[in-house]
Amino acid sequence: MAESFPSTIAANILTKMDFLAFAEIRLSSRVRKEITKAKQILCDVKDAVLNAEAQQAQNCKLQIGLEKLSELLYDAEDVLDELKCEVLAKQVSKLSAIIYYGKIKDIRKKLDEKAAAIRSIYDENKQEFRRVYSGEMGMNNSFLVRTSCGPSICKVFNLSRFLNPLLTHGHHFKYVRLLCLSGLQFEVLPDSVGALKHLTCLDLSWNLILKKLCAGICKLRSLQILRLLGCSRLKNFPNNMGKMIGLRYLEMTTTDRHLPQIGVECFSSLRYLHLYNFHHLESLSEVVQSLTSLRTLILKGCDSMNSLLDDIQHLKRLEKFVIYSCLTVNLQMGLQGKDFRLNLKVFIIYDLEGLEDLPQMILEGSANTLEYLRTDSCPKLTELPAWLVNLTALQKLEIVSCQGLSSLPDGILNLFNLSELMIQNCPTLSESLIK
């Protein structure tokens, strides 16, 4: 069985493609066209993938094909995440646009090949598969509720009145896999959601009045993606969320000083964790040793967080670490003199006004694995350290909007794997390099 359903990964990718398509900053027409082509391929192959997932246990070829598709989709997601970060920072240069065009075009071609292979294998398989439609919405295995107004002005939505009739009389609705309620405003997630046994993705993001998750959510054993981003009033979580051992992707926001006690088992299955505007969170110490499978950690707006080194030393499988607008974070404290080993491939820091030095223990601890390093909007960073040349696996280095930076370390060009060096909006550094 594949580690994660390709349809689930694809649903997340489509959301990111929609964001990039309507982003305020203008991407080149070539990049947009490639994104549109890739999106069309995903939409066209959706039904075949869903059917293949249902039948993979009886068909080895389908299982192998889905595993290969999952790997490609994870690569696509990583590229889109990087591009999304640049779009949000409004720092998409002509050079980076060319780079992303090449990456997305390559993924699109491979995606077309994998999609064709899945269709071919599925067509060979004559077993009957139940196709489930979400009522009159006309979408297979997905149910999206869209609003024409933003979350700040949207009227309060009576979710129970909406869900209960569908669950009672809409037999096919119980087989829905993706439920998107992003931007809808309701205070409590009703228990009836627990009847959606096949649900793999639940999006409750940007609900500004949601206060409580019901106990029924713990019955969603198939759930892999839970999006609670922007749910700033959410405080009450059911005690037995630890039963959700299939959860892979979690985005959340809360005003509490501590991470929600949602169960060690739940955290141990996570591959992706995004903590957004945890303004009072001071550390990850309560759960960090449970995050044994975590690959991606994004911290944004965690204003009270201080030292992270004591926490992340336990994240041996972490590959991507992004720190964004965490005003008081100190990346130099603790563990000096101790053996500190990580396996990061991507490290990105944005808008850290107090950062004066790059975090030596984090970066040198990943010297043999780190491929991509980006430093953005760190005005107090005045120099790059000499030990940067120890990052022998580094392939891409980006330095953006670090106005105080004046020079690069000697030997930087001796990094034999370094193929891309981008310097943008760093006037002092640019002048010194010209001279």
Sequence and secondary structure as in RCSB ss.txt:
>XXXX:A:sequence
MAESFPSTIAANILTKMDFLAFAEIRLSSRVRKEITKAKQILCDVKDAVLNAEAQQAQNCKLQIGLEKLSELLYD
AEDVLDELKCEVLAKQVSKLSAIIYYGKIKDIRKKLDEKAAAIRSIYDENKQEFRRVYSGEMGMNNSFLVRTSCG
PSICKVFNLSRFLNPLLTHGHHFKYVRLLCLSGLQFEVLPDSVGALKHLTCLDLSWNLILKKLCAGICKLRSLQI
LRLLGCSRLKNFPNNMGKMIGLRYLEMTTTDRHLPQIGVECFSSLRYLHLYNFHHLESLSEVVQSLTSLRTLILK
GCDSMNSLLDDIQHLKRLEKFVIYSCLTVNLQMGLQGKDFRLNLKVFIIYDLEGLEDLPQMILEGSANTLEYLRT
DSCPKLTELPAWLVNLTALQKLEIVSCQGLSSLPDGILNLFNLSELMIQNCPTLSESLIK
>XXXX:A:secstr
  SS HHHHHHHHHHHHHHHHT SS   HHHHHHHHHHHHHHHHHHHHHHHHHHHGGG HHHHHHHHHHHHHHHH
HHHHHHHHHHHHHTT   HHHHHHHHHHHHHHHHHHHHHHHHHHHHHHH        B GGG  BTEEE   SS 
TTT  B  HHHHHHHHHHH GGGGG  EEE TT B SB  GGGGG TT  EEE TT TT  B  GGGGG TT  E
EEETT TT  B  TTGGG TT  EEEE   SSS     HHHHHT SEEEEE  TT   STTTGGG TT  EEEEE
S TT  B HHHHTT TT  EEEEES TT BSS S TTS      SEEEEE  TT  S  HHHHHTTTTT  EEEE
ES TT     GGGGG TT  EEEEES TT     TTGGG TT  EEEEES HHHHHHHH 
